Amino acid sequence: MPLAITTIRIDHATLPEQFDRSRPETVAAALEADLRDHGIKAEASDVISHLKIELPTSQLAAACTLLADQHLI
């Protein structure tokens, strides 16, 4: 059975002040590391106008909780 993947997009302009908007690739790396530290198999990247986070759909609820705690969604 193929793994279902979900993509979360976060616009650079909506990043809270604790994130350095001038270094989106660093923000993506930090988010990916944080998600992985919490057991979420995510891949985050900077895609010109937004951050893209891809993760197994089965881990979407956990990822949303973590991202909401950081005021990202």
CHARMM-style PDB file with segment names, atoms N, HN, CA, C and O in Angstrom:
ATOM      1  N   MET     1       0.839  -1.173   0.000  1.00  0.00      PROA
ATOM      2  CA  MET     1       0.000   0.000   0.000  1.00  0.00      PROA
ATOM      3  C   MET     1       0.891   1.246   0.000  1.00  0.00      PROA
ATOM      4  O   MET     1       1.786   1.355   0.838  1.00  0.00      PROA
ATOM      5  N   PRO     2       0.664   2.183  -0.921  1.00  0.00      PROA
ATOM      6  CA  PRO     2       1.482   3.402  -0.960  1.00  0.00      PROA
ATOM      7  C   PRO     2       1.221   4.293   0.257  1.00  0.00      PROA
ATOM      8  O   PRO     2       0.119   4.329   0.806  1.00  0.00      PROA
ATOM      9  N   LEU     3       2.247   4.991   0.646  1.00  0.00      PROA
ATOM     10  HN  LEU     3       3.142   4.962   0.201  1.00  0.00      PROA
ATOM     11  CA  LEU     3       2.157   5.896   1.785  1.00  0.00      PROA
ATOM     12  C   LEU     3       1.514   7.205   1.344  1.00  0.00      PROA
ATOM     13  O   LEU     3       1.953   7.807   0.364  1.00  0.00      PROA
ATOM     14  N   ALA     4       0.484   7.651   2.051  1.00  0.00      PROA
ATOM     15  HN  ALA     4       0.128   7.161   2.847  1.00  0.00      PROA
ATOM     16  CA  ALA     4      -0.163   8.933   1.761  1.00  0.00      PROA
ATOM     17  C   ALA     4       0.699  10.053   2.357  1.00  0.00      PROA
ATOM     18  O   ALA     4       1.111   9.992   3.516  1.00  0.00      PROA
ATOM     19  N   ILE     5       0.956  11.066   1.542  1.00  0.00      PROA
ATOM     20  HN  ILE     5       0.621  11.115   0.601  1.00  0.00      PROA
ATOM     21  CA  ILE     5       1.794  12.200   1.947  1.00  0.00      PROA
ATOM     22  C   ILE     5       0.953  13.470   1.963  1.00  0.00      PROA
ATOM     23  O   ILE     5       0.138  13.697   1.069  1.00  0.00      PROA
ATOM     24  N   THR     6       1.154  14.283   2.968  1.00  0.00      PROA
ATOM     25  HN  THR     6       1.817  14.099   3.695  1.00  0.00      PROA
ATOM     26  CA  THR     6       0.493  15.580   3.079  1.00  0.00      PROA
ATOM     27  C   THR     6       1.553  16.671   2.960  1.00  0.00      PROA
ATOM     28  O   THR     6       2.671  16.524   3.454  1.00  0.00      PROA
ATOM     29  N   THR     7       1.188  17.758   2.304  1.00  0.00      PROA
ATOM     30  HN  THR     7       0.280  17.877   1.903  1.00  0.00      PROA
ATOM     31  CA  THR     7       2.076  18.913   2.188  1.00  0.00      PROA
ATOM     32  C   THR     7       1.455  20.093   2.926  1.00  0.00      PROA
ATOM     33  O   THR     7       0.293  20.438   2.711  1.00  0.00      PROA
ATOM     34  N   ILE     8       2.244  20.697   3.790  1.00  0.00      PROA
ATOM     35  HN  ILE     8       3.188  20.416   3.964  1.00  0.00      PROA
ATOM     36  CA  ILE     8       1.846  21.921   4.489  1.00  0.00      PROA
ATOM     37  C   ILE     8       2.695  23.049   3.924  1.00  0.00      PROA
ATOM     38  O   ILE     8       3.916  22.924   3.831  1.00  0.00      PROA
ATOM     39  N   ARG     9       2.061  24.133   3.551  1.00  0.00      PROA
ATOM     40  HN  ARG     9       1.069  24.234   3.627  1.00  0.00      PROA
ATOM     41  CA  ARG     9       2.784  25.300   3.040  1.00  0.00      PROA
ATOM     42  C   ARG     9       2.599  26.459   4.018  1.00  0.00      PROA
ATOM     43  O   ARG     9       1.491  26.744   4.471  1.00  0.00      PROA
ATOM     44  N   ILE    10       3.705  27.112   4.327  1.00  0.00      PROA
ATOM     45  HN  ILE    10       4.606  26.881   3.959  1.00  0.00      PROA
ATOM     46  CA  ILE    10       3.676  28.259   5.233  1.00  0.00      PROA
ATOM     47  C   ILE    10       4.327  29.436   4.521  1.00  0.00      PROA
ATOM     48  O   ILE    10       5.514  29.395   4.200  1.00  0.00      PROA
ATOM     49  N   ASP    11       3.554  30.477   4.278  1.00  0.00      PROA
ATOM     50  HN  ASP    11       2.589  30.511   4.540  1.00  0.00      PROA
ATOM     51  CA  ASP    11       4.046  31.666   3.585  1.00  0.00      PROA
ATOM     52  C   ASP    11       5.107  32.354   4.437  1.00  0.00      PROA
ATOM     53  O   ASP    11       4.932  32.509   5.645  1.00  0.00      PROA
ATOM     54  N   HSD    12       6.197  32.763   3.813  1.00  0.00      PROA
ATOM     55  HN  HSD    12       6.338  32.637   2.831  1.00  0.00      PROA
ATOM     56  CA  HSD    12       7.268  33.456   4.543  1.00  0.00      PROA
ATOM     57  C   HSD    12       6.744  34.659   5.320  1.00  0.00      PROA
ATOM     58  O   HSD    12       7.177  34.912   6.445  1.00  0.00      PROA
ATOM     59  N   ALA    13       5.815  35.399   4.724  1.00  0.00      PROA
ATOM     60  HN  ALA    13       5.463  35.193   3.811  1.00  0.00      PROA
ATOM     61  CA  ALA    13       5.306  36.624   5.345  1.00  0.00      PROA
ATOM     62  C   ALA    13       4.537  36.353   6.631  1.00  0.00      PROA
ATOM     63  O   ALA    13       4.361  37.261   7.443  1.00  0.00      PROA
ATOM     64  N   THR    14       4.075  35.116   6.832  1.00  0.00      PROA
ATOM     65  HN  THR    14       4.218  34.378   6.172  1.00  0.00      PROA
ATOM     66  CA  THR    14       3.296  34.801   8.033  1.00  0.00      PROA
ATOM     67  C   THR    14       4.137  34.213   9.157  1.00  0.00      PROA
ATOM     68  O   THR    14       3.605  33.888  10.219  1.00  0.00      PROA
ATOM     69  N   LEU    15       5.443  34.072   8.940  1.00  0.00      PROA
ATOM     70  HN  LEU    15       5.875  34.336   8.077  1.00  0.00      PROA
ATOM     71  CA  LEU    15       6.298  33.518   9.994  1.00  0.00      PROA
ATOM     72  C   LEU    15       6.309  34.448  11.206  1.00  0.00      PROA
ATOM     73  O   LEU    15       6.487  35.656  11.053  1.00  0.00      PROA
ATOM     74  N   PRO    16       6.122  33.907  12.394  1.00  0.00      PROA
ATOM     75  CA  PRO    16       6.184  34.726  13.605  1.00  0.00      PROA
ATOM     76  C   PRO    16       7.565  35.359  13.778  1.00  0.00      PROA
ATOM     77  O   PRO    16       8.539  34.935  13.155  1.00  0.00      PROA
ATOM     78  N   GLU    17       7.632  36.368  14.623  1.00  0.00      PROA
ATOM     79  HN  GLU    17       6.841  36.713  15.128  1.00  0.00      PROA
ATOM     80  CA  GLU    17       8.867  37.138  14.809  1.00  0.00      PROA
ATOM     81  C   GLU    17      10.043  36.312  15.304  1.00  0.00      PROA
ATOM     82  O   GLU    17      11.190  36.689  15.066  1.00  0.00      PROA
ATOM     83  N   GLN    18       9.797  35.192  15.988  1.00  0.00      PROA
ATOM     84  HN  GLN    18       8.865  34.885  16.182  1.00  0.00      PROA
ATOM     85  CA  GLN    18      10.927  34.409  16.505  1.00  0.00      PROA
ATOM     86  C   GLN    18      11.705  33.708  15.398  1.00  0.00      PROA
ATOM     87  O   GLN    18      12.777  33.159  15.651  1.00  0.00      PROA
ATOM     88  N   PHE    19      11.178  33.718  14.169  1.00  0.00      PROA
ATOM     89  HN  PHE    19      10.307  34.163  13.963  1.00  0.00      PROA
ATOM     90  CA  PHE    19      11.866  33.107  13.037  1.00  0.00      PROA
ATOM     91  C   PHE    19      12.496  34.192  12.171  1.00  0.00      PROA
ATOM     92  O   PHE    19      11.887  35.235  11.934  1.00  0.00      PROA
ATOM     93  N   ASP    20      13.705  33.947  11.703  1.00  0.00      PROA
ATOM     94  HN  ASP    20      14.199  33.100  11.895  1.00  0.00      PROA
ATOM     95  CA  ASP    20      14.433  34.897  10.863  1.00  0.00      PROA
ATOM     96  C   ASP    20      13.950  34.768   9.416  1.00  0.00      PROA
ATOM     97  O   ASP    20      14.379  33.871   8.690  1.00  0.00      PROA
ATOM     98  N   ARG    21      13.069  35.655   9.011  1.00  0.00      PROA
ATOM     99  HN  ARG    21      12.721  36.384   9.600  1.00  0.00      PROA
ATOM    100  CA  ARG    21      12.484  35.604   7.664  1.00  0.00      PROA
ATOM    101  C   ARG    21      13.521  35.783   6.565  1.00  0.00      PROA
ATOM    102  O   ARG    21      13.284  35.388   5.424  1.00  0.00      PROA
ATOM    103  N   SER    22      14.657  36.369   6.889  1.00  0.00      PROA
ATOM    104  HN  SER    22      14.849  36.690   7.817  1.00  0.00      PROA
ATOM    105  CA  SER    22      15.693  36.584   5.878  1.00  0.00      PROA
ATOM    106  C   SER    22      16.480  35.303   5.589  1.00  0.00      PROA
ATOM    107  O   SER    22      17.281  35.263   4.655  1.00  0.00      PROA
ATOM    108  N   ARG    23      16.252  34.252   6.395  1.00  0.00      PROA
ATOM    109  HN  ARG    23      15.602  34.285   7.155  1.00  0.00      PROA
ATOM    110  CA  ARG    23      16.968  32.986   6.217  1.00  0.00      PROA
ATOM    111  C   ARG    23      15.982  31.814   6.206  1.00  0.00      PROA
ATOM    112  O   ARG    23      16.021  30.955   7.087  1.00  0.00      PROA
ATOM    113  N   PRO    24      15.107  31.785   5.212  1.00  0.00      PROA
ATOM    114  CA  PRO    24      14.074  30.744   5.193  1.00  0.00      PROA
ATOM    115  C   PRO    24      14.620  29.326   5.118  1.00  0.00      PROA
ATOM    116  O   PRO    24      13.991  28.399   5.628  1.00  0.00      PROA
ATOM    117  N   GLU    25      15.775  29.140   4.495  1.00  0.00      PROA
ATOM    118  HN  GLU    25      16.286  29.894   4.081  1.00  0.00      PROA
ATOM    119  CA  GLU    25      16.343  27.787   4.434  1.00  0.00      PROA
ATOM    120  C   GLU    25      16.753  27.302   5.828  1.00  0.00      PROA
ATOM    121  O   GLU    25      16.672  26.110   6.125  1.00  0.00      PROA
ATOM    122  N   THR    26      17.192  28.231   6.677  1.00  0.00      PROA
ATOM    123  HN  THR    26      17.258  29.199   6.436  1.00  0.00      PROA
ATOM    124  CA  THR    26      17.543  27.896   8.051  1.00  0.00      PROA
ATOM    125  C   THR    26      16.292  27.583   8.868  1.00  0.00      PROA
ATOM    126  O   THR    26      16.288  26.668   9.692  1.00  0.00      PROA
ATOM    127  N   VAL    27      15.239  28.349   8.630  1.00  0.00      PROA
ATOM    128  HN  VAL    27      15.242  29.092   7.960  1.00  0.00      PROA
ATOM    129  CA  VAL    27      13.968  28.097   9.305  1.00  0.00      PROA
ATOM    130  C   VAL    27      13.446  26.711   8.923  1.00  0.00      PROA
ATOM    131  O   VAL    27      13.006  25.953   9.788  1.00  0.00      PROA
ATOM    132  N   ALA    28      13.493  26.380   7.630  1.00  0.00      PROA
ATOM    133  HN  ALA    28      13.850  26.996   6.928  1.00  0.00      PROA
ATOM    134  CA  ALA    28      13.037  25.067   7.171  1.00  0.00      PROA
ATOM    135  C   ALA    28      13.826  23.950   7.837  1.00  0.00      PROA
ATOM    136  O   ALA    28      13.244  22.959   8.278  1.00  0.00      PROA
ATOM    137  N   ALA    29      15.125  24.099   7.914  1.00  0.00      PROA
ATOM    138  HN  ALA    29      15.597  24.904   7.556  1.00  0.00      PROA
ATOM    139  CA  ALA    29      15.968  23.071   8.543  1.00  0.00      PROA
ATOM    140  C   ALA    29      15.630  22.920  10.023  1.00  0.00      PROA
ATOM    141  O   ALA    29      15.577  21.803  10.538  1.00  0.00      PROA
ATOM    142  N   ALA    30      15.404  24.031  10.702  1.00  0.00      PROA
ATOM    143  HN  ALA    30      15.447  24.939  10.283  1.00  0.00      PROA
ATOM    144  CA  ALA    30      15.064  23.984  12.123  1.00  0.00      PROA
ATOM    145  C   ALA    30      13.701  23.326  12.344  1.00  0.00      PROA
ATOM    146  O   ALA    30      13.534  22.530  13.267  1.00  0.00      PROA
ATOM    147  N   LEU    31      12.736  23.659  11.501  1.00  0.00      PROA
ATOM    148  HN  LEU    31      12.871  24.307  10.751  1.00  0.00      PROA
ATOM    149  CA  LEU    31      11.414  23.043  11.619  1.00  0.00      PROA
ATOM    150  C   LEU    31      11.480  21.544  11.369  1.00  0.00      PROA
ATOM    151  O   LEU    31      10.871  20.758  12.094  1.00  0.00      PROA
ATOM    152  N   GLU    32      12.220  21.154  10.343  1.00  0.00      PROA
ATOM    153  HN  GLU    32      12.715  21.792   9.754  1.00  0.00      PROA
ATOM    154  CA  GLU    32      12.370  19.730  10.044  1.00  0.00      PROA
ATOM    155  C   GLU    32      12.999  18.998  11.226  1.00  0.00      PROA
ATOM    156  O   GLU    32      12.534  17.927  11.614  1.00  0.00      PROA
ATOM    157  N   ALA    33      14.040  19.566  11.790  1.00  0.00      PROA
ATOM    158  HN  ALA    33      14.418  20.437  11.475  1.00  0.00      PROA
ATOM    159  CA  ALA    33      14.707  18.938  12.931  1.00  0.00      PROA
ATOM    160  C   ALA    33      13.763  18.824  14.127  1.00  0.00      PROA
ATOM    161  O   ALA    33      13.738  17.799  14.809  1.00  0.00      PROA
ATOM    162  N   ASP    34      12.990  19.877  14.377  1.00  0.00      PROA
ATOM    163  HN  ASP    34      13.010  20.709  13.823  1.00  0.00      PROA
ATOM    164  CA  ASP    34      12.056  19.857  15.503  1.00  0.00      PROA
ATOM    165  C   ASP    34      10.976  18.795  15.302  1.00  0.00      PROA
ATOM    166  O   ASP    34      10.654  18.051  16.229  1.00  0.00      PROA
ATOM    167  N   LEU    35      10.424  18.724  14.104  1.00  0.00      PROA
ATOM    168  HN  LEU    35      10.686  19.328  13.351  1.00  0.00      PROA
ATOM    169  CA  LEU    35       9.407  17.708  13.818  1.00  0.00      PROA
ATOM    170  C   LEU    35       9.991  16.306  13.985  1.00  0.00      PROA
ATOM    171  O   LEU    35       9.360  15.434  14.582  1.00  0.00      PROA
ATOM    172  N   ARG    36      11.186  16.095  13.463  1.00  0.00      PROA
ATOM    173  HN  ARG    36      11.699  16.803  12.978  1.00  0.00      PROA
ATOM    174  CA  ARG    36      11.826  14.782  13.575  1.00  0.00      PROA
ATOM    175  C   ARG    36      12.152  14.441  15.031  1.00  0.00      PROA
ATOM    176  O   ARG    36      12.056  13.283  15.436  1.00  0.00      PROA
ATOM    177  N   ASP    37      12.539  15.453  15.817  1.00  0.00      PROA
ATOM    178  HN  ASP    37      12.617  16.394  15.487  1.00  0.00      PROA
ATOM    179  CA  ASP    37      12.803  15.224  17.242  1.00  0.00      PROA
ATOM    180  C   ASP    37      11.550  14.750  17.975  1.00  0.00      PROA
ATOM    181  O   ASP    37      11.638  14.085  19.008  1.00  0.00      PROA
ATOM    182  N   HSD    38      10.388  15.097  17.433  1.00  0.00      PROA
ATOM    183  HN  HSD    38      10.317  15.636  16.594  1.00  0.00      PROA
ATOM    184  CA  HSD    38       9.112  14.682  18.016  1.00  0.00      PROA
ATOM    185  C   HSD    38       8.547  13.443  17.315  1.00  0.00      PROA
ATOM    186  O   HSD    38       7.368  13.123  17.464  1.00  0.00      PROA
ATOM    187  N   GLY    39       9.391  12.754  16.555  1.00  0.00      PROA
ATOM    188  HN  GLY    39      10.349  13.013  16.434  1.00  0.00      PROA
ATOM    189  CA  GLY    39       8.982  11.496  15.935  1.00  0.00      PROA
ATOM    190  C   GLY    39       8.186  11.622  14.651  1.00  0.00      PROA
ATOM    191  O   GLY    39       7.586  10.650  14.193  1.00  0.00      PROA
ATOM    192  N   ILE    40       8.174  12.817  14.063  1.00  0.00      PROA
ATOM    193  HN  ILE    40       8.662  13.607  14.435  1.00  0.00      PROA
ATOM    194  CA  ILE    40       7.421  13.050  12.829  1.00  0.00      PROA
ATOM    195  C   ILE    40       8.405  13.012  11.662  1.00  0.00      PROA
ATOM    196  O   ILE    40       9.358  13.790  11.617  1.00  0.00      PROA
ATOM    197  N   LYS    41       8.170  12.114  10.735  1.00  0.00      PROA
ATOM    198  HN  LYS    41       7.396  11.482  10.772  1.00  0.00      PROA
ATOM    199  CA  LYS    41       9.075  11.916   9.595  1.00  0.00      PROA
ATOM    200  C   LYS    41       8.798  12.972   8.521  1.00  0.00      PROA
ATOM    201  O   LYS    41       8.212  12.668   7.482  1.00  0.00      PROA
ATOM    202  N   ALA    42       9.216  14.191   8.771  1.00  0.00      PROA
ATOM    203  HN  ALA    42       9.692  14.438   9.614  1.00  0.00      PROA
ATOM    204  CA  ALA    42       8.936  15.314   7.885  1.00  0.00      PROA
ATOM    205  C   ALA    42      10.174  15.723   7.091  1.00  0.00      PROA
ATOM    206  O   ALA    42      11.312  15.507   7.507  1.00  0.00      PROA
ATOM    207  N   GLU    43       9.907  16.319   5.940  1.00  0.00      PROA
ATOM    208  HN  GLU    43       8.982  16.494   5.602  1.00  0.00      PROA
ATOM    209  CA  GLU    43      10.947  16.970   5.141  1.00  0.00      PROA
ATOM    210  C   GLU    43      10.480  18.396   4.895  1.00  0.00      PROA
ATOM    211  O   GLU    43       9.398  18.613   4.348  1.00  0.00      PROA
ATOM    212  N   ALA    44      11.284  19.359   5.294  1.00  0.00      PROA
ATOM    213  HN  ALA    44      12.163  19.183   5.738  1.00  0.00      PROA
ATOM    214  CA  ALA    44      10.934  20.767   5.116  1.00  0.00      PROA
ATOM    215  C   ALA    44      11.942  21.428   4.190  1.00  0.00      PROA
ATOM    216  O   ALA    44      13.134  21.124   4.222  1.00  0.00      PROA
ATOM    217  N   SER    45      11.438  22.341   3.361  1.00  0.00      PROA
ATOM    218  HN  SER    45      10.469  22.589   3.335  1.00  0.00      PROA
ATOM    219  CA  SER    45      12.322  23.047   2.438  1.00  0.00      PROA
ATOM    220  C   SER    45      11.783  24.444   2.158  1.00  0.00      PROA
ATOM    221  O   SER    45      10.602  24.726   2.362  1.00  0.00      PROA
ATOM    222  N   ASP    46      12.669  25.305   1.689  1.00  0.00      PROA
ATOM    223  HN  ASP    46      13.628  25.076   1.523  1.00  0.00      PROA
ATOM    224  CA  ASP    46      12.307  26.658   1.273  1.00  0.00      PROA
ATOM    225  C   ASP    46      11.979  26.606  -0.214  1.00  0.00      PROA
ATOM    226  O   ASP    46      12.787  26.146  -1.022  1.00  0.00      PROA
ATOM    227  N   VAL    47      10.785  27.080  -0.569  1.00  0.00      PROA
ATOM    228  HN  VAL    47      10.128  27.453   0.087  1.00  0.00      PROA
ATOM    229  CA  VAL    47      10.359  27.067  -1.968  1.00  0.00      PROA
ATOM    230  C   VAL    47       9.964  28.495  -2.361  1.00  0.00      PROA
ATOM    231  O   VAL    47       8.778  28.823  -2.398  1.00  0.00      PROA
ATOM    232  N   ILE    48      10.929  29.318  -2.645  1.00  0.00      PROA
ATOM    233  HN  ILE    48      11.892  29.052  -2.615  1.00  0.00      PROA
ATOM    234  CA  ILE    48      10.810  30.707  -3.082  1.00  0.00      PROA
ATOM    235  C   ILE    48       9.895  31.563  -2.205  1.00  0.00      PROA
ATOM    236  O   ILE    48      10.391  32.439  -1.496  1.00  0.00      PROA
ATOM    237  N   SER    49       8.580  31.341  -2.229  1.00  0.00      PROA
ATOM    238  HN  SER    49       8.178  30.630  -2.805  1.00  0.00      PROA
ATOM    239  CA  SER    49       7.663  32.215  -1.499  1.00  0.00      PROA
ATOM    240  C   SER    49       7.134  31.604  -0.212  1.00  0.00      PROA
ATOM    241  O   SER    49       6.443  32.272   0.557  1.00  0.00      PROA
ATOM    242  N   HSD    50       7.456  30.332   0.026  1.00  0.00      PROA
ATOM    243  HN  HSD    50       8.017  29.789  -0.600  1.00  0.00      PROA
ATOM    244  CA  HSD    50       6.903  29.673   1.202  1.00  0.00      PROA
ATOM    245  C   HSD    50       7.792  28.509   1.644  1.00  0.00      PROA
ATOM    246  O   HSD    50       8.690  28.072   0.925  1.00  0.00      PROA
ATOM    247  N   LEU    51       7.510  28.033   2.834  1.00  0.00      PROA
ATOM    248  HN  LEU    51       6.780  28.388   3.419  1.00  0.00      PROA
ATOM    249  CA  LEU    51       8.147  26.822   3.324  1.00  0.00      PROA
ATOM    250  C   LEU    51       7.224  25.660   2.984  1.00  0.00      PROA
ATOM    251  O   LEU    51       6.004  25.776   3.099  1.00  0.00      PROA
ATOM    252  N   LYS    52       7.799  24.558   2.572  1.00  0.00      PROA
ATOM    253  HN  LYS    52       8.791  24.464   2.479  1.00  0.00      PROA
ATOM    254  CA  LYS    52       7.024  23.366   2.238  1.00  0.00      PROA
ATOM    255  C   LYS    52       7.438  22.264   3.201  1.00  0.00      PROA
ATOM    256  O   LYS    52       8.619  21.945   3.337  1.00  0.00      PROA
ATOM    257  N   ILE    53       6.444  21.689   3.863  1.00  0.00      PROA
ATOM    258  HN  ILE    53       5.485  21.947   3.752  1.00  0.00      PROA
ATOM    259  CA  ILE    53       6.687  20.581   4.786  1.00  0.00      PROA
ATOM    260  C   ILE    53       5.903  19.385   4.275  1.00  0.00      PROA
ATOM    261  O   ILE    53       4.679  19.444   4.158  1.00  0.00      PROA
ATOM    262  N   GLU    54       6.600  18.304   3.971  1.00  0.00      PROA
ATOM    263  HN  GLU    54       7.595  18.256   4.066  1.00  0.00      PROA
ATOM    264  CA  GLU    54       5.951  17.079   3.527  1.00  0.00      PROA
ATOM    265  C   GLU    54       6.108  16.027   4.619  1.00  0.00      PROA
ATOM    266  O   GLU    54       7.186  15.865   5.189  1.00  0.00      PROA
ATOM    267  N   LEU    55       5.011  15.311   4.904  1.00  0.00      PROA
ATOM    268  HN  LEU    55       4.135  15.443   4.440  1.00  0.00      PROA
ATOM    269  CA  LEU    55       5.025  14.315   5.960  1.00  0.00      PROA
ATOM    270  C   LEU    55       3.962  13.267   5.694  1.00  0.00      PROA
ATOM    271  O   LEU    55       3.024  13.511   4.935  1.00  0.00      PROA
ATOM    272  N   PRO    56       4.099  12.101   6.315  1.00  0.00      PROA
ATOM    273  CA  PRO    56       3.062  11.094   6.162  1.00  0.00      PROA
ATOM    274  C   PRO    56       1.733  11.626   6.716  1.00  0.00      PROA
ATOM    275  O   PRO    56       1.696  12.215   7.797  1.00  0.00      PROA
ATOM    276  N   THR    57       0.668  11.418   5.983  1.00  0.00      PROA
ATOM    277  HN  THR    57       0.698  10.940   5.105  1.00  0.00      PROA
ATOM    278  CA  THR    57      -0.640  11.901   6.410  1.00  0.00      PROA
ATOM    279  C   THR    57      -1.010  11.345   7.781  1.00  0.00      PROA
ATOM    280  O   THR    57      -1.711  12.004   8.549  1.00  0.00      PROA
ATOM    281  N   SER    58      -0.552  10.160   8.086  1.00  0.00      PROA
ATOM    282  HN  SER    58       0.017   9.625   7.462  1.00  0.00      PROA
ATOM    283  CA  SER    58      -0.850   9.554   9.390  1.00  0.00      PROA
ATOM    284  C   SER    58      -0.267  10.354  10.553  1.00  0.00      PROA
ATOM    285  O   SER    58      -0.688  10.171  11.695  1.00  0.00      PROA
ATOM    286  N   GLN    59       0.691  11.236  10.281  1.00  0.00      PROA
ATOM    287  HN  GLN    59       1.033  11.385   9.353  1.00  0.00      PROA
ATOM    288  CA  GLN    59       1.311  12.051  11.327  1.00  0.00      PROA
ATOM    289  C   GLN    59       0.863  13.511  11.268  1.00  0.00      PROA
ATOM    290  O   GLN    59       1.437  14.367  11.942  1.00  0.00      PROA
ATOM    291  N   LEU    60      -0.156  13.792  10.467  1.00  0.00      PROA
ATOM    292  HN  LEU    60      -0.623  13.097   9.920  1.00  0.00      PROA
ATOM    293  CA  LEU    60      -0.615  15.167  10.277  1.00  0.00      PROA
ATOM    294  C   LEU    60      -1.108  15.799  11.578  1.00  0.00      PROA
ATOM    295  O   LEU    60      -0.751  16.940  11.872  1.00  0.00      PROA
ATOM    296  N   ALA    61      -1.904  15.099  12.350  1.00  0.00      PROA
ATOM    297  HN  ALA    61      -2.194  14.172  12.111  1.00  0.00      PROA
ATOM    298  CA  ALA    61      -2.438  15.665  13.589  1.00  0.00      PROA
ATOM    299  C   ALA    61      -1.313  16.060  14.541  1.00  0.00      PROA
ATOM    300  O   ALA    61      -1.339  17.146  15.120  1.00  0.00      PROA
ATOM    301  N   ALA    62      -0.334  15.189  14.701  1.00  0.00      PROA
ATOM    302  HN  ALA    62      -0.312  14.307  14.231  1.00  0.00      PROA
ATOM    303  CA  ALA    62       0.794  15.494  15.594  1.00  0.00      PROA
ATOM    304  C   ALA    62       1.586  16.688  15.078  1.00  0.00      PROA
ATOM    305  O   ALA    62       1.996  17.544  15.862  1.00  0.00      PROA
ATOM    306  N   ALA    63       1.804  16.753  13.764  1.00  0.00      PROA
ATOM    307  HN  ALA    63       1.471  16.057  13.128  1.00  0.00      PROA
ATOM    308  CA  ALA    63       2.550  17.874  13.184  1.00  0.00      PROA
ATOM    309  C   ALA    63       1.778  19.186  13.368  1.00  0.00      PROA
ATOM    310  O   ALA    63       2.368  20.216  13.692  1.00  0.00      PROA
ATOM    311  N   CYS    64       0.472  19.143  13.163  1.00  0.00      PROA
ATOM    312  HN  CYS    64      -0.007  18.306  12.900  1.00  0.00      PROA
ATOM    313  CA  CYS    64      -0.340  20.354  13.323  1.00  0.00      PROA
ATOM    314  C   CYS    64      -0.301  20.857  14.754  1.00  0.00      PROA
ATOM    315  O   CYS    64      -0.243  22.064  14.989  1.00  0.00      PROA
ATOM    316  N   THR    65      -0.331  19.942  15.710  1.00  0.00      PROA
ATOM    317  HN  THR    65      -0.378  18.961  15.519  1.00  0.00      PROA
ATOM    318  CA  THR    65      -0.247  20.343  17.110  1.00  0.00      PROA
ATOM    319  C   THR    65       1.069  21.049  17.394  1.00  0.00      PROA
ATOM    320  O   THR    65       1.088  22.100  18.035  1.00  0.00      PROA
ATOM    321  N   LEU    66       2.157  20.482  16.922  1.00  0.00      PROA
ATOM    322  HN  LEU    66       2.141  19.628  16.401  1.00  0.00      PROA
ATOM    323  CA  LEU    66       3.478  21.084  17.123  1.00  0.00      PROA
ATOM    324  C   LEU    66       3.598  22.435  16.423  1.00  0.00      PROA
ATOM    325  O   LEU    66       4.093  23.398  17.009  1.00  0.00      PROA
ATOM    326  N   LEU    67       3.146  22.508  15.175  1.00  0.00      PROA
ATOM    327  HN  LEU    67       2.744  21.725  14.699  1.00  0.00      PROA
ATOM    328  CA  LEU    67       3.222  23.776  14.430  1.00  0.00      PROA
ATOM    329  C   LEU    67       2.310  24.839  15.023  1.00  0.00      PROA
ATOM    330  O   LEU    67       2.646  26.023  14.998  1.00  0.00      PROA
ATOM    331  N   ALA    68       1.168  24.438  15.553  1.00  0.00      PROA
ATOM    332  HN  ALA    68       0.895  23.476  15.573  1.00  0.00      PROA
ATOM    333  CA  ALA    68       0.273  25.395  16.201  1.00  0.00      PROA
ATOM    334  C   ALA    68       0.892  25.946  17.481  1.00  0.00      PROA
ATOM    335  O   ALA    68       0.743  27.128  17.791  1.00  0.00      PROA
ATOM    336  N   ASP    69       1.588  25.083  18.225  1.00  0.00      PROA
ATOM    337  HN  ASP    69       1.709  24.123  17.973  1.00  0.00      PROA
ATOM    338  CA  ASP    69       2.265  25.532  19.437  1.00  0.00      PROA
ATOM    339  C   ASP    69       3.323  26.593  19.126  1.00  0.00      PROA
ATOM    340  O   ASP    69       3.628  27.436  19.970  1.00  0.00      PROA
ATOM    341  N   GLN    70       3.878  26.550  17.919  1.00  0.00      PROA
ATOM    342  HN  GLN    70       3.631  25.866  17.233  1.00  0.00      PROA
ATOM    343  CA  GLN    70       4.886  27.523  17.489  1.00  0.00      PROA
ATOM    344  C   GLN    70       4.266  28.704  16.742  1.00  0.00      PROA
ATOM    345  O   GLN    70       4.982  29.548  16.204  1.00  0.00      PROA
ATOM    346  N   HSD    71       2.941  28.759  16.713  1.00  0.00      PROA
ATOM    347  HN  HSD    71       2.359  28.073  17.150  1.00  0.00      PROA
ATOM    348  CA  HSD    71       2.171  29.820  16.058  1.00  0.00      PROA
ATOM    349  C   HSD    71       2.440  29.902  14.552  1.00  0.00      PROA
ATOM    350  O   HSD    71       2.425  30.982  13.961  1.00  0.00      PROA
ATOM    351  N   LEU    72       2.686  28.737  13.945  1.00  0.00      PROA
ATOM    352  HN  LEU    72       2.699  27.859  14.424  1.00  0.00      PROA
ATOM    353  CA  LEU    72       2.935  28.686  12.508  1.00  0.00      PROA
ATOM    354  C   LEU    72       1.658  28.393  11.730  1.00  0.00      PROA
ATOM    355  O   LEU    72       1.542  28.748  10.557  1.00  0.00      PROA
ATOM    356  N   ILE    73       0.705  27.748  12.384  1.00  0.00      PROA
ATOM    357  HN  ILE    73       0.799  27.460  13.337  1.00  0.00      PROA
ATOM    358  CA  ILE    73      -0.605  27.496  11.746  1.00  0.00      PROA
ATOM    359  C   ILE    73      -1.694  27.790  12.757  1.00  0.00      PROA
ATOM    360  OT1 ILE    73      -2.877  27.650  12.449  1.00  0.00      PROA
TER     361      ILE     73
END
